[in-house]
Amino acid sequence: MTTAGKGRLVALAAVAVGATVALAGCASGDPLDGGSDGGDGSSETVVIGSQDYYSNEIIAELYAQALEENGFTVDRQFRIGQREVYIPEIESGAIDVFPEYTGNLLQYYVEDTEARTSDDVYAELEGALPDGLRVLDQSPATDQDSYNVTRTFSEENDVTSLADLKDVTTPITLGGNSELATRPYGPDGLKSVYGVDVAFTPIEDSGGPLTLKALVDDQVQMVNIYSADPNIKTNDLVTLEDPEGLFLASNVVPVVSDKVTDEMADVLNTVSEALTAADLVELNSLSLNDQESAEQIAKDWLADKQLF
């Protein structure tokens, strides 16, 4: 770790030192002054998971490398699947750290939540998690569901907002991962919030090339793509505005188990604080367009931010 990077992490960790001295199994001395050999870190292995989604894997790798550089032992369990698959693993204690998104996670536990803003969503989420789990600080970075159409569709139908869809006279088919069919913001949500009827076609690549091709080929007229996907701009798609708040604000946030100590939490919070929305789009572009590995992307970003 560079002197600047170490100083930054240590400064943020200082407030937790008093609380962490008594924790069993934690490092002695400065909790964030570890080395990559794990000599000063926790004796327990911390399991970090990720969704089966390249962007989520990058964030998980940021967490993993930052913890390792501060002396903690990490077991990576990446590309597990979507929320319905991995949440039971987190709740069972099999996974200790998982990068999540505040709005979508809140709706998983509180389907009828009325929270919409970033702060309101985070506040309600803190009280919605089951015993044994908590969220750390949320990041400025966001990556939330968004509905997108081609520029041609937008201009031909005068559509820039989800509210405009009710005036479209031709049939609309929505494309997205199969679980979108039953999500609160899926077809039923469009109907209840905006009065819009859509058909649905499952496309199982989380807004990837298959989804883009289906949209461009007019097999579907609207698709669900995460907002930090650089291909929205690359393909000149129009992200439809959401004036009624169908989608909740979704900031990146670590969900952690009781195994995560205050020292570990300080490291993770430092990563979250440094990660911006623009950073996440750029990291995703390195993966999608430059075909860099999550490991390399994370290593370079952490070094650039002087976090080790």
C-alpha positions in Angstrom: 0.0 0.0 0.0 1.3 3.5 -0.7 1.8 5.9 2.1 -1.1 8.0 0.9 -3.4 5.0 0.6 -2.5 3.6 3.9 -3.0 6.9 5.6 -6.4 7.3 4.1 -7.6 3.9 5.3 -6.0 4.3 8.7 -7.7 7.6 9.2 -11.1 6.2 8.5 -10.4 3.2 10.7 -9.3 5.2 13.7 -12.9 5.7 15.0 -13.4 2.0 15.2 -10.1 1.0 17.0 -11.5 1.3 20.5 -14.5 -0.9 19.7 -12.5 -3.5 17.9 -9.7 -4.2 20.4 -12.0 -6.6 22.4 -13.2 -8.6 19.5 -12.0 -12.2 19.5 -9.9 -13.4 16.5 -9.1 -9.9 15.2 -5.7 -8.5 14.4 -3.6 -6.8 17.0 -2.2 -3.3 16.5 -3.5 -1.1 13.6 -6.4 -3.0 12.1 -5.9 -1.6 8.6 -2.1 -1.8 8.6 -2.0 -5.3 7.2 0.0 -6.9 4.5 -1.0 -9.2 1.6 0.4 -12.2 3.4 -2.5 -12.2 5.9 -0.2 -12.1 8.9 -2.0 -9.3 10.7 -5.6 -10.1 9.6 -8.4 -12.2 11.0 -7.8 -15.9 11.5 -11.1 -16.6 10.0 -11.8 -16.8 6.3 -14.3 -14.3 5.0 -16.5 -15.6 2.2 -17.4 -13.0 -0.5 -20.0 -13.7 -3.1 -21.3 -12.1 -6.2 -24.2 -12.2 -8.6 -23.9 -13.9 -11.9 -23.4 -10.4 -13.4 -20.0 -9.0 -14.5 -20.5 -5.6 -12.9 -21.3 -7.2 -9.5 -18.3 -9.5 -9.8 -16.1 -6.4 -10.3 -17.4 -4.8 -7.1 -17.0 -8.1 -5.2 -13.4 -8.3 -6.5 -12.8 -4.7 -5.2 -14.0 -5.8 -1.8 -11.9 -9.0 -1.9 -8.6 -7.4 -2.9 -9.0 -4.5 -0.4 -9.5 -6.9 2.4 -6.6 -9.1 1.3 -4.3 -6.1 1.1 -5.2 -5.3 4.7 -4.4 -8.8 6.0 -7.6 -10.7 5.8 -8.2 -14.1 4.2 -10.8 -14.2 1.5 -12.7 -17.1 -0.1 -14.3 -15.9 -3.4 -17.7 -17.5 -4.3 -18.5 -15.5 -7.4 -21.2 -15.8 -10.1 -23.7 -17.5 -7.8 -26.8 -16.4 -9.6 -29.6 -13.9 -9.1 -31.2 -12.7 -5.8 -33.6 -15.6 -5.5 -30.6 -18.0 -5.5 -28.0 -16.3 -3.4 -30.1 -14.6 -0.6 -30.7 -17.9 1.1 -27.0 -18.5 1.1 -26.4 -15.1 2.7 -29.1 -15.6 5.3 -27.7 -19.0 6.2 -24.3 -17.6 7.0 -22.6 -19.3 4.1 -21.6 -15.9 2.7 -20.2 -13.1 4.7 -19.9 -10.2 2.3 -22.0 -9.5 -0.8 -22.3 -6.4 -3.0 -25.9 -5.5 -3.2 -28.2 -2.6 -4.5 -30.3 -0.8 -1.9 -33.6 -0.4 -3.8 -33.8 -3.9 -5.2 -32.8 -5.5 -2.0 -35.4 -3.5 0.0 -38.1 -4.6 -2.5 -37.0 -8.2 -2.0 -37.9 -7.9 1.7 -40.6 -5.2 1.6 -42.4 -5.6 -1.7 -44.8 -2.8 -1.1 -42.3 -0.3 0.3 -43.1 3.4 -0.4 -39.5 4.5 -0.1 -38.0 5.9 -3.3 -35.2 8.3 -2.5 -31.7 7.0 -1.8 -31.7 8.1 1.9 -35.3 6.7 2.5 -34.5 3.4 0.9 -31.3 3.0 2.9 -33.0 3.9 6.2 -35.8 1.3 5.6 -33.4 -1.3 4.4 -31.4 -1.1 7.6 -34.5 -2.3 9.6 -35.7 -4.8 7.0 -32.8 -7.3 7.0 -33.1 -10.5 9.1 -31.1 -11.1 12.2 -27.4 -11.7 11.6 -27.2 -9.4 8.6 -26.5 -5.7 8.2 -25.6 -3.2 5.5 -22.5 -1.1 5.7 -22.3 2.4 4.2 -23.9 2.9 0.8 -21.8 4.0 -2.1 -22.4 7.1 -4.3 -22.3 4.5 -7.2 -25.6 3.4 -8.5 -26.6 0.6 -10.8 -30.3 0.2 -11.0 -32.9 -1.3 -13.3 -34.0 1.0 -16.1 -36.2 0.6 -19.2 -34.6 1.4 -22.5 -35.8 1.7 -26.1 -34.1 2.4 -29.4 -33.7 6.0 -30.6 -35.9 5.1 -33.5 -38.7 3.8 -31.3 -38.5 6.9 -29.1 -38.7 9.3 -32.0 -41.3 7.5 -34.0 -43.6 7.1 -31.0 -42.7 10.4 -29.2 -41.7 8.4 -26.1 -39.1 9.7 -23.6 -40.9 8.6 -20.4 -42.6 5.5 -19.1 -45.7 7.6 -18.8 -45.6 8.1 -22.6 -46.0 4.4 -23.3 -49.7 4.5 -22.7 -50.2 6.5 -25.9 -48.3 4.0 -28.1 -50.8 2.2 -30.3 -48.6 -0.7 -31.4 -47.9 -3.7 -29.2 -45.0 -3.5 -26.8 -42.9 -6.5 -25.6 -40.6 -6.1 -22.7 -37.4 -8.1 -22.6 -35.3 -9.0 -19.5 -34.2 -11.8 -17.2 -37.0 -14.3 -16.5 -37.3 -13.1 -12.8 -38.4 -9.6 -14.1 -41.8 -11.1 -14.9 -42.6 -11.3 -11.2 -40.6 -8.3 -9.9 -42.7 -5.3 -8.5 -41.3 -3.1 -11.4 -42.1 -5.7 -14.1 -45.2 -6.0 -16.3 -47.6 -5.8 -13.3 -45.8 -2.7 -12.0 -46.0 -1.0 -15.4 -49.7 -1.7 -15.5 -50.5 -0.5 -11.9 -48.2 2.6 -11.9 -48.5 3.7 -15.5 -51.5 1.9 -17.0 -49.3 0.3 -19.6 -49.9 -3.3 -20.9 -46.8 -5.1 -22.2 -46.0 -8.6 -23.2 -42.9 -10.2 -21.8 -40.0 -12.2 -23.3 -37.3 -13.7 -21.1 -33.8 -13.0 -22.2 -31.3 -14.5 -19.8 -28.2 -12.4 -20.1 -28.8 -9.4 -17.7 -29.1 -6.8 -20.4 -26.2 -8.2 -22.4 -25.6 -8.8 -26.2 -28.6 -11.0 -26.6 -30.9 -8.4 -25.0 -29.4 -5.7 -27.2 -29.8 -7.7 -30.3 -33.4 -8.5 -29.6 -34.1 -4.8 -29.1 -32.2 -3.7 -32.2 -33.9 -6.4 -34.3 -37.3 -5.3 -33.0 -38.0 -8.7 -31.4 -38.8 -6.7 -28.3 -39.5 -3.0 -28.1 -38.2 -2.3 -24.6 -35.6 -3.9 -22.4 -34.4 -3.8 -18.8 -30.7 -2.8 -18.7 -28.8 -1.7 -15.6 -28.1 2.0 -15.5 -24.3 1.6 -15.2 -24.1 -0.4 -18.4 -21.9 1.5 -20.9 -23.8 -0.1 -23.8 -26.7 2.2 -23.2 -24.6 5.1 -24.5 -22.7 3.0 -27.0 -25.9 1.9 -28.7 -27.6 5.3 -28.5 -30.5 3.9 -26.5 -33.0 6.1 -24.8 -33.5 5.4 -21.1 -37.1 6.2 -20.3 -37.7 8.6 -17.5 -39.6 7.3 -14.4 -41.6 10.2 -13.0 -43.8 8.0 -10.7 -40.8 6.2 -9.1 -41.5 2.6 -10.4 -37.8 1.9 -9.8 -36.3 2.6 -6.3 -33.0 4.3 -5.9 -30.4 1.6 -5.8 -27.0 2.4 -4.5 -24.2 -0.1 -4.3 -24.0 -1.4 -0.7 -22.2 -4.3 1.1 -24.4 -6.7 2.9 -22.4 -8.5 5.6 -22.7 -11.1 8.3 -21.8 -10.9 12.0 -18.4 -12.4 11.1 -17.4 -9.0 9.5 -15.5 -7.1 12.2 -15.2 -3.3 12.5 -11.8 -3.4 10.9 -13.2 -5.2 7.9 -16.1 -2.9 7.7 -13.8 0.1 7.7 -12.0 -1.3 4.7 -15.2 -2.0 2.8 -16.7 1.4 3.7 -13.5 3.1 2.3 -14.0 1.3 -1.0 -17.7 2.2 -1.1 -16.9 5.9 -0.5 -14.4 6.1 -3.3 -16.6 4.3 -5.9 -18.6 6.8 -8.0 -21.4 6.3 -10.5 -19.0 7.4 -13.3 -16.3 5.0 -12.0 -18.7 2.1 -12.2 -19.6 2.8 -15.8 -15.9 3.0 -16.7 -15.1 -0.3 -14.9 -18.0 -2.0 -16.7 -16.7 -0.6 -20.0 -13.3 -2.2 -19.3 -15.0 -5.5 -18.8 -17.5 -5.4 -21.7 -15.5 -3.5 -24.3 -11.9 -4.2 -23.4 -12.5 -7.7 -22.1 -10.3 -7.1 -19.0 -10.8 -9.5 -16.1 -12.5 -8.5 -12.9 -9.3 -9.2 -11.1 -7.3 -6.8 -13.2 -9.9 -4.1 -13.3 -10.2 -4.1 -9.5 -6.4 -4.1 -9.0 -5.9 -1.1 -11.3 -8.8 0.9 -9.8 -7.7 0.3 -6.2 -4.1 1.4 -7.1 -5.4 4.5 -9.0 -7.4 5.5 -5.9 -4.4 4.8 -3.8 -6.3 2.4 -1.6 -3.2 0.1 -1.5 
